[in-house]
């Protein structure tokens, strides 16, 4: 760290004292989470005897795709579940969530979100109209906010639990909010509380986007019935070009698979094309790259605090997702920060992000993401709605070195302003 600090101090002299303090702080952070997660992933690969021929995908209908079957078995093991559905046909985390929810509900059923209003993209899905929509299926959605402490509001949940509530929805990440992410321990407490309340409790579905491999366990280990995510986020390891996953109880996964493909096909079709190798390799590398992204987040928080900005979480707080929020206090600071992150990205560095309208958001959003995979948040990105308190949401970075350069550059640009 000493040589790193010297290099950065020469490159960013105005930030030298703050950089030194930040590096001293995070160097004391002895985090073994990446090692624990890497061991679990490696053991799953060896247990299921992945061979070179499993890395080649299928065409056409995708019958007898042994590599696909091995990959799904590995996902089930890694995420502490009975079964998994891992497919390139799942286009996004929102798509995976739609499959999880709509595939496991009947007309008249209700979903109860216990972490407040979900991501804007999912909220758009919930509010859509027309054939196949929740409204056309007679499915309703209700939200309960977390308490100010970040804990579940069990009293409000208890009051909302009717026989119509079949699924409990948990968004693990903070998303575009300053609330605390949800930990696997909190999910365990929720599951145990529900089981103590009812002999047949609602199923717990966890949106795990941005949360994979951040902790030493996953929601499935904590008792969640279904865990959902995107391969262009954490579990794709920066290599998977597309795809999503669902992991959980066999029946729930099978129901979601029927929604994806068609009832009765039992997941036996769905070509994997050229994607299997990167899906396998991305998962194998994901614990390491998530660890790199978390180091970037801790450094950004420590540097921000040294420069007088508020960081959520603080540099030394326990983390349950990848997202690092930093209050920059002005729209211009947000734009400058994001433009600098973009300028120090490997792809589209020449672009200058400006705030723009995005479906589902009432205010303009500024986004920096010069990534090799479009929308890959495990690669370094920074974005946020341009509104008070003007918080930028930083995440990712496949290498700590890239993160150091880009993050220092962003804060140096704020100093120059």
ABEGO torsion letter per residue (X at the ends): XAAAAAAAAAABAAAAAAAAAAAAAAAABBBAAAAAAAAAAAAAAAAAGBBAAAABBBBEAGBGBAAAAAAAAAAAAAAGBABBBBBAABABAAAAAAAAAAAABBBGBBBBBAAEBBBAAAAAAAABBEBGBAAAAGBBBBBBBBBAAGBBBAAAAAAABBAABABBBBBABAEBBABBBBBAAAAAAAAAAAAAABABBBBBBBBABGABGABABBAAAAGBABBBBBAABAAAGGABABEBBBBEBAAAAAAAAAAAAEBGAGGABGBAEAAAAAAAAAAAAAAAAAAAAAAAAAAAAAAAAAAGBBBOBBAABBBABABBBBBAGBAAAAAAAAAAAAAABABGAABBBBBBBBBGBABBBBBBBBBABBGBAABBBBBEBBBOAGBBBBBEEABAAAAAAAAAAAAAAAAAX
